[in-house]
Amino acid sequence: MTHDLETIAANAAAAAVPFAETPPRDRAAALVAVAAALEANADELVGIAMTETGLTEPRLRGELKRTAVQLRLFADTIVDGGYLDVRIDAADPDFVLGPRPDVRRYLVPVGPIVNFAASNFPFAFSVAGGDTAAALAAGCPVILKGHSGHPELSRRTAEVVAAALDTAGMPDGVFQLVTGQAEGVAILQDPRVKAGSFTGSINAGRLLADLAAARPAPIPFYGELGSVNPVFVTQGAIAERGAELAAGYVASVAGSAGQLCTKPGFVFVPSGHGLDDAIADAAAPVAPHRLLNPRIAAGYRARRDEILAAAGVRVVASGGIEIDGEEHGWATPTIVAVSLDDLIAGREALLDEAFGPLSVLVEHEPGTDLAALVPTLFEGNLTATVHAASGEADAALLALVRVLTEHAGRVLFGGWPTGVAVTPAMQHGGPWPATTNDSSTSVGTAAISRFLRPVAYQGASEQLLPAPLQTANPWGLPQSFSPAGESAHWGRPVAIG
């Protein structure tokens, strides 16, 4: 390891205990200070991001605002304290299984984490994005691996974040930046790092997850990887609002040039749906949008060519991609259609994700058992969507919803999956390969739990207990209390009516 990485790892390790012991209101104030600093520097940061990523100013300003909102949401989460799940069982000499000692349990920060920033969300899933916010909220020092797709933005945003945390009085080493692929791999393998988080491709995410698992002391690794986000549209929904569905579909595929992890990659519709013209009309006025970088442009062009060449594919909206003198790709949305039989026959060419503004309509015959079909076509996804008519809820639709629940982290009804609300109940995760850990989320207040682990204290004196477990409760946090004598009443039937 280079001296710089050694210093970074040592600084993070040294900051771990004092940061974990920071009073909740102080840590919350630090997150609010970071949010305010990002907003104060928005003009500069958005300008850098536009140059490096090709994303539009409205998109980037909205994303920066979302990043600030995430930080403030986690500030409130810290002050509330419920995330620590404090449980206190009083000593009980009459416990039904024999005398019970005083046992007190809560969640503690795991220690320094490495967060690998995403290319397609230069604010919301990058330097100060959701993983960073959740880890800092949990009380974990963050080592941020900047993304090569926006290096200047990573450097400047990191400066803003570090300065805000320093001004708020947080310990040295709480937030640091590393750059370079080799450096990211090396810091993930450092024994002082206790968890990793990542947003990116399946290949890179799998490599990092395997490295984390192969360490002498394996660590948790939370990766958000790939998702095709299937959508299922009933004939009733088409009859009720076909034009609206076509417009919403194209907008969801075209947004940010389709470079979103929740883009609808496959939309299942009944044969004879009649949506071709409406989809083509909605796609026609969409202006070319630059893809993030030349590597992504080249990958999208190759993937698009492969799909267009597959047997049975019919073009609904041709779209296209033009490469400029700097090898950047400028794309418009491509929508194709294929029969279910041809999709199954050509699954090797068709089923993989196309990272860009391309989506596939899958046409099936009425009465097709879609619930039975889903497990044969798809692994895990971040989202799955159902568009049904008002009040439609027959047995086949209910069966489909049950199956989609097994294959996705978020099931939508009547909407489109792009756009992930920053709200406490949000679930942004799913079974492999959507994520490396399907019991976690990277959006919403539950995201903090990834960077915490449980510890119980048994028979400790008040003087030796951490603040959250003390009877005096100096931090004023929620505490779940099990009094002595309670076990004698466990399992008594509840009176009905």
Buried (B, 14 or more C-beta within 10 A) or exposed (E): EEEEBBEBBEBBBBBBEBBBEBEBEEBBBBBBBBBBBBEEBBEEBBEBBBEBBBBBEEBBBEBBBBBBBBBBBBBBBBBBBEBBBBBBBBEBEEBEEEEBEBBBBBBBBBBBBBBBBBBBBBBBBBBBBBBBBBBBBBBBBBBBBBBBBBBEBBBBBBBBBBBBBBEBEBBBBBBBBBBBEEBBBBBBBBEBBBBBBBBBBBEBBBBBBEBBEEBEEEBBBBBBBBBBBBBBBBBBBBEBBBBEBBBBBBBBBBBBBBBBBBBBBBBBBBEEBEBBEBBBBBBEEBEBBBBBBBBBBBBBBEBBEBBEEBEBBEEBBBBBBEBEEEEBBBBBBBBBBBBBEBBBBBEEBBBBBBBBBBBBBBBBEEEBEBBEBBEEBBBBBBBBBBBBBEEBEEEBBEBBBEBBEEBBBBBBEEBBBBEBEBEEEBBBBBBBBBBBBBEBBBBBBBBBBBBBBEEEBEEBEEEEBBBBBBEEBEBEBEBEEBEBEBBEEEEEEEEEE
